Amino acid sequence: MSDAVTLLRPWWLLALPLLALLAWRAAFRAAPLGDWMRAIEPRLFASLRARGAVLPGRRQAQGALAATAAILALALTGPAFRRSDAAGFRNLDAMILVMDLSRSVAEGGRLDEARGVAQSVAEAAGTRQVALIVYAGDAYLAATPTTDREVLGTILFALDGATIPDRGSHPARGLALARRTLAEMGAVAADVVLLSDGGGIDDPARREATGLAQDGHRLHTLFVPTPALPPEAPRPDRAALDRLAGIGGGTAGEADAPSLVLAAVGETTARHLSAGGYAVLVWQDLGRWLLLGALAPALLLFRRSA
């Protein structure tokens, strides 16, 4: 609903129209004696009624039952306020930039744009810690997790084709290093953003993407065009890169239009952790107090006539 108020289980709102329909049917369609009118032979029923053995029910009880059920449904939606100490859990929610510095990207004519987009992604991460991994033939941790965007920007714009001495393009190694870094941080819900032209994506890369998703993280991809592809460089593969994002449970985009990925990594820590099953850390669930409110109409169901 907002950064401060949310519904943890909004699908329970679907129960409200169903309850309204059942309450309407009970109030206007059901007889006070329910199905007993059809279950008992009419002459026997008339005799029982004459002897005072039949006490018709009260319709007011149906309203109390409907009100109780409605309050229970609202409680189950989990209305919640953000905890004031939610920022203290930001270490559980991090972001890692994995940047392709193979020849096709580093010498392909769009490295400057790729570095600029990487900086934009880091800025979109807000107060979360951001680490930088670069890869070509091998992968290296270029910047440890930090909240200092100026330092990260300095490192980003120092990257070039000579940063990594290992020739080749092995995104699987970059993703594997990202998984290890997140495990060492103790992160439980992180974003990994892979900036690449899609070259070198293979079965090991897809296995690492699956592993990231299973660990509770999301893998996003940004395609970097390479208009001046060097000789013998791996061929770009946008489709393989997009499929990798699907495997990793993230969003696919491109360097020229990164808005979808920026929106995904720009989610608040509270919203991101709650999506990963850690809502109790950042949201104060008020549903339990609504349950106490359901006691008032529920008590009316136990009234006895004099």
C-alpha positions as CSV (number, residue, x, y, z in Angstrom):
1,M,0.0,0.0,0.0
2,S,2.9,2.4,0.8
3,D,6.4,2.3,2.4
4,A,4.9,2.7,5.9
5,V,1.6,0.7,5.7
6,T,0.9,-2.6,3.9
7,L,-1.3,-5.7,3.9
8,L,0.9,-8.8,4.4
9,R,-1.7,-11.2,3.1
10,P,-4.0,-9.1,0.8
11,W,-5.5,-12.2,-0.9
12,W,-7.8,-12.6,2.1
13,L,-9.7,-9.6,0.9
14,L,-11.2,-12.0,-1.6
15,A,-13.1,-13.5,1.2
16,L,-15.1,-10.4,1.9
17,P,-17.4,-10.5,-1.2
18,L,-18.0,-14.2,-0.5
19,L,-19.0,-13.5,3.1
20,A,-21.3,-10.7,1.9
21,L,-23.0,-13.1,-0.5
22,L,-23.4,-15.7,2.2
23,A,-24.8,-13.1,4.7
24,W,-27.3,-11.9,2.2
25,R,-28.5,-15.4,1.5
26,A,-28.8,-16.1,5.2
27,A,-30.7,-12.9,5.9
28,F,-33.2,-13.0,3.0
29,R,-33.4,-16.6,1.8
30,A,-33.0,-18.9,4.8
31,A,-36.0,-19.6,7.0
32,P,-35.6,-19.0,10.8
33,L,-35.8,-22.8,11.3
34,G,-33.4,-23.6,8.5
35,D,-34.0,-27.0,6.8
36,W,-36.1,-28.4,9.6
37,M,-39.2,-27.3,7.8
38,R,-38.4,-29.7,5.0
39,A,-36.9,-32.5,7.1
40,I,-40.0,-33.0,9.4
41,E,-43.4,-34.2,8.2
42,P,-45.7,-31.2,8.3
43,R,-48.3,-32.7,10.7
44,L,-45.6,-33.8,13.1
45,F,-43.9,-30.4,12.9
46,A,-47.3,-28.7,13.7
47,S,-47.7,-30.9,16.7
48,L,-44.3,-30.2,18.1
49,R,-44.9,-26.5,17.6
50,A,-48.2,-26.7,19.4
51,R,-46.5,-28.3,22.4
52,G,-43.9,-25.5,22.5
53,A,-41.0,-27.9,21.5
54,V,-40.0,-25.7,18.5
55,L,-38.1,-22.4,19.2
56,P,-37.4,-20.5,16.0
57,G,-34.0,-19.0,15.6
58,R,-33.2,-15.3,15.6
59,R,-32.0,-13.6,12.5
60,Q,-29.9,-11.3,14.6
61,A,-27.5,-14.1,15.2
62,Q,-26.8,-14.4,11.5
63,G,-25.7,-10.7,11.4
64,A,-23.3,-11.3,14.4
65,L,-21.9,-14.4,12.7
66,A,-21.3,-12.4,9.4
67,A,-19.6,-9.5,11.3
68,T,-17.4,-12.0,13.2
69,A,-16.3,-13.6,9.9
70,A,-15.7,-10.3,8.2
71,I,-13.4,-9.1,11.0
72,L,-11.6,-12.4,11.0
73,A,-11.0,-12.0,7.2
74,L,-9.7,-8.5,7.7
75,A,-7.3,-9.7,10.5
76,L,-6.0,-12.4,8.2
77,T,-5.1,-9.8,5.5
78,G,-2.3,-8.7,7.9
79,P,-2.6,-4.9,8.1
80,A,0.9,-3.8,9.2
81,F,3.0,-0.7,10.0
82,R,6.7,-0.6,9.2
83,R,8.9,-1.1,12.3
84,S,11.0,1.9,13.2
85,D,14.1,-0.2,13.4
86,A,13.6,-1.8,10.0
87,A,16.7,0.0,8.7
88,G,18.8,-2.1,11.1
89,F,18.1,-5.2,8.9
90,R,19.5,-3.7,5.7
91,N,22.5,-6.0,5.8
92,L,20.2,-8.8,5.1
93,D,19.2,-7.1,1.8
94,A,22.1,-6.3,-0.5
95,M,22.9,-5.9,-4.2
96,I,25.7,-7.1,-6.3
97,L,26.7,-5.7,-9.7
98,V,28.3,-8.4,-11.9
99,M,29.9,-6.6,-14.9
100,D,31.1,-8.3,-18.1
101,L,34.6,-7.0,-19.1
102,S,35.3,-9.5,-21.8
103,R,36.7,-8.2,-25.1
104,S,33.2,-8.0,-26.7
105,V,32.0,-5.5,-24.1
106,A,35.3,-3.8,-23.1
107,E,36.2,-3.1,-26.8
108,G,32.8,-3.2,-28.4
109,G,32.2,0.5,-28.2
110,R,29.6,0.8,-25.4
111,L,31.7,0.4,-22.2
112,D,31.2,4.0,-21.1
113,E,27.4,3.5,-21.3
114,A,27.7,0.3,-19.4
115,R,29.6,1.9,-16.6
116,G,27.0,4.8,-16.4
117,V,24.1,2.3,-16.2
118,A,25.9,0.4,-13.5
119,Q,26.3,3.6,-11.5
120,S,22.5,4.3,-12.0
121,V,21.7,0.8,-10.7
122,A,23.9,1.3,-7.6
123,E,22.1,4.6,-6.9
124,A,18.7,3.0,-7.3
125,A,19.6,0.5,-4.6
126,G,19.2,3.3,-2.0
127,T,20.7,2.6,1.4
128,R,21.5,-1.1,0.6
129,Q,25.1,-2.3,0.5
130,V,26.4,-2.8,-3.1
131,A,29.3,-4.9,-4.2
132,L,31.0,-5.0,-7.6
133,I,32.2,-8.1,-9.4
134,V,34.0,-8.0,-12.7
135,Y,34.6,-11.0,-15.0
136,A,36.0,-12.1,-18.3
137,G,38.0,-15.4,-18.3
138,D,37.8,-15.3,-14.5
139,A,35.9,-13.3,-11.9
140,Y,37.1,-10.9,-9.3
141,L,35.6,-8.9,-6.4
142,A,36.4,-5.3,-7.5
143,A,34.5,-3.6,-4.6
144,T,33.5,-5.2,-1.3
145,P,29.9,-4.5,-0.1
146,T,29.7,-0.8,0.6
147,T,27.2,2.1,1.0
148,D,29.7,4.7,-0.3
149,R,28.5,5.4,-3.8
150,E,31.3,7.8,-4.5
151,V,34.0,5.1,-3.9
152,L,32.0,2.7,-6.0
153,G,31.6,5.2,-8.8
154,T,35.4,5.8,-8.8
155,I,36.0,2.1,-9.2
156,L,33.4,1.7,-11.9
157,F,34.8,4.4,-14.1
158,A,38.3,3.1,-13.8
159,L,37.3,-0.2,-15.4
160,D,38.6,-0.9,-18.9
161,G,39.6,-3.7,-21.1
162,A,42.9,-4.1,-19.2
163,T,41.3,-4.6,-15.8
164,I,41.1,-8.4,-16.1
165,P,44.1,-10.2,-17.6
166,D,42.2,-13.4,-18.2
167,R,40.8,-13.6,-21.7
168,G,37.4,-15.2,-22.4
169,S,33.8,-14.7,-21.2
170,H,32.6,-16.9,-18.3
171,P,29.5,-15.3,-16.6
172,A,29.1,-18.5,-14.6
173,R,32.2,-17.6,-12.6
174,G,30.9,-14.1,-11.9
175,L,27.6,-15.5,-10.7
176,A,29.3,-18.1,-8.6
177,L,31.4,-15.4,-6.9
178,A,28.3,-13.4,-6.3
179,R,26.7,-16.3,-4.5
180,R,29.7,-16.8,-2.3
181,T,29.8,-13.1,-1.5
182,L,26.2,-13.1,-0.5
183,A,26.6,-16.2,1.7
184,E,29.6,-14.6,3.5
185,M,27.5,-11.4,4.1
186,G,24.6,-13.5,5.5
187,A,22.2,-11.8,3.0
188,V,18.8,-13.4,2.8
189,A,17.2,-11.3,0.1
190,A,19.5,-9.7,-2.5
191,D,19.5,-8.4,-6.0
192,V,22.2,-9.5,-8.4
193,V,22.4,-7.4,-11.6
194,L,24.4,-8.9,-14.5
195,L,25.5,-6.4,-17.2
196,S,26.6,-8.3,-20.2
197,D,26.1,-8.8,-24.0
198,G,25.0,-12.4,-23.3
199,G,28.2,-14.0,-24.5
200,G,29.4,-17.2,-22.8
201,I,26.1,-18.1,-21.2
202,D,26.1,-21.8,-20.8
203,D,24.7,-24.6,-18.5
204,P,27.0,-23.6,-15.5
205,A,25.7,-20.0,-15.8
206,R,22.1,-21.3,-15.8
207,R,22.8,-23.5,-12.8
208,E,24.2,-20.5,-10.9
209,A,21.1,-18.5,-11.7
210,T,18.9,-21.3,-10.4
211,G,21.1,-21.4,-7.2
212,L,20.6,-17.7,-6.7
213,A,16.9,-18.1,-6.9
214,Q,16.9,-21.0,-4.5
215,D,18.9,-19.0,-2.1
216,G,16.2,-16.4,-2.0
217,H,17.9,-13.8,-4.3
218,R,16.9,-12.4,-7.6
219,L,19.0,-12.2,-10.8
220,H,18.4,-9.3,-13.1
221,T,20.1,-8.8,-16.5
222,L,20.9,-5.7,-18.6
223,F,21.9,-6.3,-22.2
224,V,24.9,-4.2,-23.3
225,P,25.0,-3.8,-27.1
226,T,28.4,-4.3,-28.9
227,P,28.3,-2.4,-32.2
228,A,32.0,-2.9,-32.8
229,L,32.5,-6.5,-32.0
230,P,36.3,-7.4,-32.0
231,P,37.5,-10.4,-34.0
232,E,37.2,-13.8,-32.4
233,A,35.1,-12.3,-29.5
234,P,32.1,-14.3,-28.2
235,R,28.9,-13.5,-30.0
236,P,26.3,-11.4,-28.2
237,D,23.1,-13.3,-27.2
238,R,20.3,-11.1,-25.9
239,A,17.8,-14.0,-25.9
240,A,20.1,-16.2,-23.7
241,L,20.6,-13.2,-21.3
242,D,16.8,-12.6,-21.0
243,R,16.2,-16.3,-20.3
244,L,18.9,-16.2,-17.6
245,A,16.9,-13.5,-15.8
246,G,13.8,-15.6,-16.0
247,I,15.6,-18.5,-14.4
248,G,16.9,-16.3,-11.7
249,G,13.5,-14.9,-10.9
250,G,14.4,-11.3,-11.9
251,T,13.8,-8.7,-14.6
252,A,15.5,-8.4,-18.0
253,G,16.3,-5.1,-19.6
254,E,18.9,-3.3,-21.7
255,A,21.4,-0.6,-21.1
256,D,19.5,1.8,-23.3
257,A,16.2,1.3,-21.4
258,P,17.0,0.1,-17.8
259,S,13.9,1.4,-16.1
260,L,12.4,-2.0,-15.3
261,V,15.6,-3.2,-13.6
262,L,16.0,0.1,-11.8
263,A,12.5,-0.2,-10.4
264,A,13.1,-3.7,-9.3
265,V,16.3,-2.9,-7.4
266,G,14.8,0.3,-6.0
267,E,12.3,-1.5,-3.8
268,T,12.5,-0.7,-0.2
269,T,14.3,-3.0,2.2
270,A,11.0,-3.6,4.0
271,R,9.2,-4.6,0.9
272,H,12.0,-6.7,-0.4
273,L,12.5,-8.6,2.9
274,S,8.8,-9.2,3.2
275,A,8.7,-10.7,-0.3
276,G,11.4,-13.1,0.8
277,G,9.5,-14.4,3.9
278,Y,11.1,-12.1,6.5
279,A,8.1,-9.8,7.0
280,V,8.3,-10.2,10.8
281,L,11.6,-8.3,10.8
282,V,10.3,-5.1,9.2
283,W,6.5,-5.1,9.7
284,Q,4.4,-4.9,12.8
285,D,1.4,-7.1,12.1
286,L,-1.8,-5.7,13.6
287,G,-4.0,-8.6,12.7
288,R,-3.8,-10.1,16.1
289,W,-5.4,-7.0,17.6
290,L,-8.2,-7.2,15.1
291,L,-8.9,-10.7,16.3
292,L,-9.8,-9.2,19.7
293,G,-12.3,-7.0,17.9
294,A,-14.0,-10.1,16.5
295,L,-14.8,-11.2,20.1
296,A,-17.5,-8.6,20.5
297,P,-19.9,-9.8,17.7
298,A,-18.9,-13.4,18.5
299,L,-20.1,-13.0,22.1
300,L,-23.6,-12.1,20.8
301,L,-23.8,-15.7,19.3
302,F,-23.9,-17.0,22.9
303,R,-26.8,-14.9,24.1
304,R,-29.7,-16.8,25.7
305,S,-33.2,-15.6,25.8
306,A,-34.9,-15.3,29.1
